[in-house]
Amino acid sequence: AGEILRAIREMGYVEVFYQSLTNPEGGERRLSPHALVHDGNRWHVRAYCHKRKGFRDFSLTRIKHCKYGGPDRERASEDYAWNTLVDVVLTPHPDLSPAQRQMIESDFLMESGEMHIECRLALLMYLMFQLNLNNDQADQRPEVIQLALKNRDEIQALLKLQTPNNQPTLNT
């Protein structure tokens, strides 16, 4: 991580050997990192990938070799998903009883039955996962889910924007 931190500090690039689920054998990549991110489970580096010509998240544990390559240019300002802030509006799950809803409002310090979280678009999928608000929640009881997205349509549209051609920007 030291070489990555140096590249972030100096607006440089690193040469890495990176493995992913789509390429378990791994391969060489040139990355221009601008941020480190923790998704609640593991650390990622947000970087411009010169091979894919776009910004992506790379799991630090899947970087097998890393070498500082030298200066690049400032790229963070070009990362649309990083620089776009999203207002995520949470409410108690609608299928909870009024008393349960009131407890959830209190637990999450909601005002007028809502809680607003400002989140970077690039990190939105991580937040949805952490809050148990991903699409696979349909078979769970409302007492388990507890929360609902008031602006679900907007959030779903933004998540689709983040994955052009249904290819996630997260390099898993």
C-alpha positions as CSV (number, residue, x, y, z in Angstrom):
1,A,0.0,0.0,0.0
2,G,3.0,2.3,0.4
3,E,3.6,2.6,-3.3
4,I,-0.1,3.3,-3.8
5,L,-0.1,6.0,-1.1
6,R,2.9,7.6,-2.8
7,A,1.1,7.6,-6.1
8,I,-1.9,9.3,-4.5
9,R,0.2,11.9,-2.8
10,E,2.4,12.6,-5.8
11,M,-0.4,12.2,-8.5
12,G,1.6,9.4,-10.0
13,Y,0.9,5.9,-11.3
14,V,1.7,2.4,-10.2
15,E,2.4,-0.7,-12.2
16,V,0.5,-3.7,-10.6
17,F,-0.2,-7.3,-11.1
18,Y,-3.9,-7.6,-10.4
19,Q,-6.2,-10.7,-10.1
20,S,-10.0,-10.5,-10.5
21,L,-12.9,-12.9,-10.6
22,T,-13.1,-12.3,-14.4
23,N,-9.3,-12.8,-14.7
24,P,-8.2,-15.1,-11.9
25,E,-4.8,-15.6,-13.5
26,G,-4.2,-11.9,-13.3
27,G,-2.4,-9.5,-15.4
28,E,-0.4,-6.3,-15.5
29,R,-2.2,-3.0,-15.1
30,R,-1.2,0.7,-14.9
31,L,-3.2,2.5,-12.3
32,S,-3.4,6.2,-11.4
33,P,-4.9,6.1,-7.9
34,H,-6.6,9.0,-6.2
35,A,-8.3,7.5,-3.1
36,L,-8.4,4.6,-0.7
37,V,-11.9,3.3,0.3
38,H,-13.1,0.9,2.8
39,D,-16.4,-0.8,1.8
40,G,-17.1,-2.2,5.3
41,N,-15.3,-5.5,4.5
42,R,-12.1,-4.7,2.7
43,W,-9.9,-1.9,1.3
44,H,-10.0,-0.7,-2.3
45,V,-8.1,1.8,-4.3
46,R,-10.1,4.1,-6.5
47,A,-7.9,4.6,-9.6
48,Y,-7.9,5.4,-13.3
49,C,-7.1,2.1,-15.2
50,H,-5.0,2.9,-18.2
51,K,-5.9,-0.5,-19.7
52,R,-9.7,-0.1,-19.5
53,K,-9.5,3.7,-19.9
54,G,-11.8,4.4,-17.0
55,F,-12.1,4.8,-13.2
56,R,-12.6,1.6,-11.2
57,D,-12.2,0.2,-7.7
58,F,-9.4,-2.3,-7.1
59,S,-9.3,-4.6,-4.0
60,L,-5.9,-4.1,-2.3
61,T,-5.8,-7.8,-1.5
62,R,-5.9,-8.7,-5.2
63,I,-2.9,-6.6,-6.0
64,K,-0.1,-9.1,-6.0
65,H,2.8,-6.8,-7.0
66,C,3.0,-3.0,-7.0
67,K,5.7,-0.7,-8.2
68,Y,5.6,3.1,-8.3
69,G,5.9,4.1,-11.9
70,G,6.4,7.9,-11.8
71,P,4.4,11.1,-12.3
72,D,1.1,11.2,-14.0
73,R,-1.4,14.1,-13.9
74,E,-4.2,15.0,-11.6
75,R,-7.1,12.7,-12.5
76,A,-9.5,12.8,-9.5
77,S,-11.4,15.7,-11.0
78,E,-12.2,13.6,-14.0
79,D,-13.8,10.8,-12.0
80,Y,-17.5,11.6,-12.5
81,A,-18.8,8.8,-10.2
82,W,-16.4,9.9,-7.4
83,N,-17.3,13.6,-7.7
84,T,-21.1,13.1,-7.9
85,L,-22.9,13.2,-4.6
86,V,-26.1,11.3,-4.2
87,D,-28.8,12.0,-1.6
88,V,-29.9,8.6,-0.2
89,V,-33.3,9.0,1.6
90,L,-34.1,6.3,4.1
91,T,-37.3,5.6,5.9
92,P,-38.5,2.8,8.2
93,H,-39.6,-0.3,6.3
94,P,-43.3,0.3,5.3
95,D,-44.4,-3.2,6.5
96,L,-43.3,-2.5,10.1
97,S,-46.0,-1.7,12.6
98,P,-46.3,2.0,13.7
99,A,-44.6,1.2,17.0
100,Q,-41.7,-0.6,15.2
101,R,-41.4,2.3,12.7
102,Q,-41.1,4.8,15.6
103,M,-38.3,2.7,17.1
104,I,-36.4,2.6,13.8
105,E,-36.9,6.4,13.5
106,S,-35.4,6.8,16.9
107,D,-32.6,4.3,16.3
108,F,-31.5,6.2,13.2
109,L,-32.2,9.7,14.5
110,M,-34.7,10.3,11.7
111,E,-36.4,13.6,11.3
112,S,-40.0,13.6,10.1
113,G,-39.6,9.8,9.3
114,E,-36.6,10.3,7.1
115,M,-32.8,10.1,7.2
116,H,-30.6,11.6,4.5
117,I,-27.2,10.2,3.7
118,E,-24.9,12.0,1.3
119,C,-22.9,9.4,-0.6
120,R,-20.5,9.4,-3.6
121,L,-22.0,7.7,-6.6
122,A,-18.8,5.6,-6.8
123,L,-19.6,4.2,-3.3
124,L,-23.3,3.9,-3.6
125,M,-23.3,0.1,-4.2
126,Y,-21.3,-0.4,-1.1
127,L,-23.7,1.7,1.0
128,M,-26.7,-0.3,-0.4
129,F,-25.0,-3.5,0.6
130,Q,-24.1,-2.3,4.1
131,L,-27.7,-1.1,4.7
132,N,-29.1,-4.4,3.4
133,L,-30.9,-2.5,0.7
134,N,-29.7,-4.5,-2.3
135,N,-32.2,-6.3,-4.6
136,D,-32.0,-9.7,-2.9
137,Q,-33.9,-8.5,0.2
138,A,-37.4,-9.5,-1.1
139,D,-37.4,-12.8,0.9
140,Q,-36.4,-11.2,4.2
141,R,-38.8,-10.1,6.9
142,P,-39.3,-6.3,7.5
143,E,-37.9,-6.7,11.0
144,V,-34.6,-7.9,9.5
145,I,-34.5,-5.2,6.7
146,Q,-35.8,-2.4,8.9
147,L,-35.1,0.4,6.4
148,A,-36.5,1.3,3.0
149,L,-35.3,3.7,0.3
150,K,-37.7,6.5,-0.2
151,N,-36.0,7.5,-3.5
152,R,-35.6,3.9,-4.7
153,D,-36.3,4.6,-8.4
154,E,-33.6,7.4,-8.4
155,I,-31.1,5.2,-6.7
156,Q,-31.7,2.2,-8.9
157,A,-31.3,4.5,-12.0
158,L,-28.0,5.8,-10.6
159,L,-26.7,2.3,-9.9
160,K,-27.5,1.3,-13.5
161,L,-25.6,4.4,-14.8
162,Q,-22.6,3.3,-12.8
163,T,-22.6,-0.1,-14.6
164,P,-22.5,0.7,-18.4
165,N,-23.2,-2.4,-20.5
166,N,-24.0,-4.2,-17.2
167,Q,-20.2,-4.3,-16.4
168,P,-19.6,-3.3,-12.8
169,T,-16.9,-0.7,-12.2
170,L,-15.8,-2.7,-9.2
171,N,-13.0,-5.1,-10.3
172,T,-14.0,-8.2,-8.3
